[in-house]
Amino acid sequence: MDIAPDKQNIDRVFSNTTYYIDFYQRQYKWNDIPVKRLLEDFFYKFNEEYKKYKDSDIPLNQLISKYSWYYLNTYVTNIVNGKIFVVDGQQRLTTITLILIKLYHLSNKYNSKLSGWLKNKIIGQSGFEEEFWMNHDVHKTALQGLLDGQNINSINTDSGITAQNIVTNYAVIDKWLDSELTQKHKFESFAFYLLQRIVLINLCVEKTEVPMVFEVINDRGVRLKPYEILKGKLLGQIN
């Protein structure tokens, strides 16, 4: 078995890689409870660091290296025909994308020079087309609506539960960040913190080992449905 661990911050995770969701993967099913838990973890650590350094004269892009890093866990991928598929971590990566969308809108509100950087962490350009790094292709309309700043109640979520949860969870994030990031300096500090001090480990596994990874996740983490394990095992037998 060949596993290649790779330590990455969010800036690197969402830079030039499109992550695809394979057909056997479950939907984006996080509700407000894990989303709020993630935000609580981020801001507990960030607010501690911000209190220490908010009055510093050091430019933020240099000061951020003094902030403690936060380990967000692993995400697992495998490569099929040149495309990178997310085996585990879809829920976290999608939620971070929603946080980045809100930060992008705050950058425009505060007339921040971080606007372009933040947008490039959400969506990339390939020829004439733009593509979300988290490629929920079937549910792109919902993500695009959020990025374009449409009213949440007017965004089309007919594509399914993933789109519905994307919009619902964005509303939670929108309210949370509005209450926490009430001034430009704190907003910019958090943007640097999220992109450069949040750390994940990418595990890239061979396709033939995907069923084993599914089984380990089921035994040691969030429990998967039996049919999800079965699908993983069956796919592992396909040449």
VENGICOR-V427935 format. One record per residue. N is the residue number from 1. PSI is psi in degrees with one decimal (none if undefined). OMEGA is omega as a letter, one per 20 degrees, with the letter a starting at -180 (* if undefined). D_LAST is the distance of its C-alpha to the last C-alpha in whole Angstrom. Layout:
N,PSI,OMEGA,D_LAST ; N,PSI,OMEGA,D_LAST
//
This chain:
1,134.4,a,17 ; 2,113.4,r,18 ; 3,131.0,a,20 ; 4,96.7,r,22 ; 5,143.0,a,25 ; 6,115.7,r,27 ; 7,129.1,a,30 ; 8,147.0,r,31 ; 9,173.1,a,34 ; 10,-35.6,r,34 ; 11,-38.5,a,35 ; 12,-37.1,r,32 ; 13,-46.1,a,29 ; 14,71.8,a,30 ; 15,-50.5,a,31 ; 16,22.8,a,29 ; 17,125.3,r,25 ; 18,126.2,a,24 ; 19,121.3,a,22 ; 20,151.2,r,20 ; 21,115.2,a,20 ; 22,160.7,a,16 ; 23,-24.1,a,17 ; 24,-6.8,r,16 ; 25,148.0,r,19 ; 26,170.4,a,22 ; 27,172.3,r,25 ; 28,105.3,a,28 ; 29,5.6,r,30 ; 30,140.1,r,32 ; 31,-165.5,a,36 ; 32,-22.3,a,39 ; 33,-56.5,r,39 ; 34,-29.9,r,37 ; 35,-46.7,r,37 ; 36,-36.3,r,41 ; 37,-41.0,r,40 ; 38,-44.7,r,38 ; 39,-40.6,r,41 ; 40,-43.0,r,44 ; 41,-45.8,r,42 ; 42,-49.9,a,42 ; 43,-27.0,r,45 ; 44,-48.2,a,47 ; 45,-45.0,a,46 ; 46,-46.0,a,46 ; 47,-34.3,r,50 ; 48,-46.5,a,51 ; 49,-39.1,a,50 ; 50,-38.7,r,52 ; 51,-36.2,a,55 ; 52,-33.5,a,55 ; 53,1.6,a,55 ; 54,-25.4,a,56 ; 55,7.7,a,59 ; 56,147.8,r,58 ; 57,-2.8,a,59 ; 58,134.0,r,55 ; 59,144.0,a,53 ; 60,-39.1,a,50 ; 61,-17.3,r,48 ; 62,-37.2,a,49 ; 63,-31.7,a,50 ; 64,-25.6,r,47 ; 65,-17.8,r,46 ; 66,-17.7,r,49 ; 67,141.3,r,47 ; 68,146.3,r,45 ; 69,158.4,a,41 ; 70,125.7,a,39 ; 71,118.6,a,36 ; 72,-5.1,a,34 ; 73,-170.9,a,31 ; 74,160.0,r,27 ; 75,146.1,a,24 ; 76,132.3,r,21 ; 77,161.1,r,18 ; 78,153.7,a,15 ; 79,126.5,r,14 ; 80,117.9,r,12 ; 81,40.9,r,13 ; 82,-5.7,r,16 ; 83,144.0,r,17 ; 84,119.3,a,18 ; 85,140.4,r,17 ; 86,118.7,r,19 ; 87,-42.1,r,18 ; 88,137.9,a,22 ; 89,0.6,a,25 ; 90,-41.2,a,25 ; 91,-46.4,a,28 ; 92,-46.4,a,30 ; 93,-37.3,r,29 ; 94,-41.6,r,30 ; 95,-39.1,r,33 ; 96,-37.8,r,34 ; 97,-41.7,r,33 ; 98,-38.9,r,36 ; 99,-42.5,r,38 ; 100,-37.4,r,38 ; 101,-44.0,r,39 ; 102,-41.3,r,42 ; 103,-37.6,r,43 ; 104,-43.9,r,42 ; 105,-36.8,r,45 ; 106,-33.8,r,47 ; 107,-35.8,r,47 ; 108,-38.0,r,49 ; 109,-41.4,a,51 ; 110,5.5,a,52 ; 111,47.6,a,52 ; 112,145.2,r,50 ; 113,-3.7,r,49 ; 114,-3.1,a,46 ; 115,-50.2,a,45 ; 116,-40.6,r,43 ; 117,-47.1,a,41 ; 118,-42.6,r,40 ; 119,-35.5,r,39 ; 120,-15.4,r,36 ; 121,-9.9,a,35 ; 122,-42.8,a,34 ; 123,143.2,a,33 ; 124,160.6,a,32 ; 125,131.4,r,33 ; 126,100.4,a,31 ; 127,-126.7,r,33 ; 128,-11.5,a,35 ; 129,145.9,r,32 ; 130,144.1,a,33 ; 131,130.1,r,30 ; 132,138.1,r,30 ; 133,-42.1,r,28 ; 134,98.0,a,27 ; 135,74.1,r,25 ; 136,73.7,a,26 ; 137,-42.2,a,25 ; 138,-26.4,a,26 ; 139,22.8,a,29 ; 140,-31.7,a,30 ; 141,-41.2,a,34 ; 142,-46.0,r,35 ; 143,-42.5,a,34 ; 144,-39.1,r,36 ; 145,-42.7,r,39 ; 146,-44.3,r,39 ; 147,-36.5,a,39 ; 148,-7.4,r,41 ; 149,23.5,r,44 ; 150,153.8,r,44 ; 151,132.6,a,46 ; 152,-39.2,a,43 ; 153,-14.0,a,45 ; 154,-2.9,a,44 ; 155,132.5,a,40 ; 156,120.5,r,38 ; 157,23.7,a,36 ; 158,-13.3,a,35 ; 159,-12.9,r,31 ; 160,-171.8,a,31 ; 161,-32.9,r,31 ; 162,-48.7,r,30 ; 163,-40.8,r,32 ; 164,-43.6,a,35 ; 165,-33.6,r,34 ; 166,-47.4,a,34 ; 167,-43.1,a,38 ; 168,-44.4,a,39 ; 169,-30.7,r,38 ; 170,-37.1,r,39 ; 171,-39.3,r,43 ; 172,-46.3,a,43 ; 173,-41.6,r,42 ; 174,-48.1,a,44 ; 175,-41.8,a,47 ; 176,-49.0,a,46 ; 177,-32.8,r,46 ; 178,-35.5,a,49 ; 179,-27.4,a,51 ; 180,-39.9,a,50 ; 181,73.7,a,50 ; 182,0.3,r,54 ; 183,155.7,a,55 ; 184,-44.4,a,53 ; 185,-42.9,r,53 ; 186,-39.0,r,51 ; 187,-49.4,a,49 ; 188,-36.0,r,48 ; 189,-42.7,a,48 ; 190,-37.6,r,46 ; 191,-46.0,r,43 ; 192,-42.4,a,44 ; 193,-48.3,a,43 ; 194,-44.5,a,40 ; 195,-30.9,a,38 ; 196,-17.7,a,39 ; 197,-6.0,r,40 ; 198,123.0,a,37 ; 199,135.2,r,34 ; 200,158.8,r,31 ; 201,121.6,r,28 ; 202,127.0,r,25 ; 203,114.8,r,22 ; 204,116.8,a,19 ; 205,155.0,r,16 ; 206,150.5,a,13 ; 207,-36.2,a,10 ; 208,-16.3,a,9 ; 209,-0.7,a,13 ; 210,-44.0,r,13 ; 211,-39.6,r,14 ; 212,-41.3,r,16 ; 213,-43.0,r,18 ; 214,-44.0,a,18 ; 215,-40.8,r,20 ; 216,-43.0,r,22 ; 217,-42.8,a,23 ; 218,-38.1,a,24 ; 219,-31.8,a,26 ; 220,-2.3,a,28 ; 221,-140.1,r,28 ; 222,127.1,a,28 ; 223,130.6,r,27 ; 224,159.6,r,24 ; 225,150.7,r,24 ; 226,-38.4,a,23 ; 227,-26.3,r,21 ; 228,-38.9,r,19 ; 229,-44.5,a,18 ; 230,-43.6,r,17 ; 231,-42.1,r,15 ; 232,-42.9,a,13 ; 233,-42.7,a,13 ; 234,-42.7,a,11 ; 235,-29.7,r,9 ; 236,-17.3,a,8 ; 237,-6.6,a,6 ; 238,130.1,r,4 ; 239,none,*,0
//
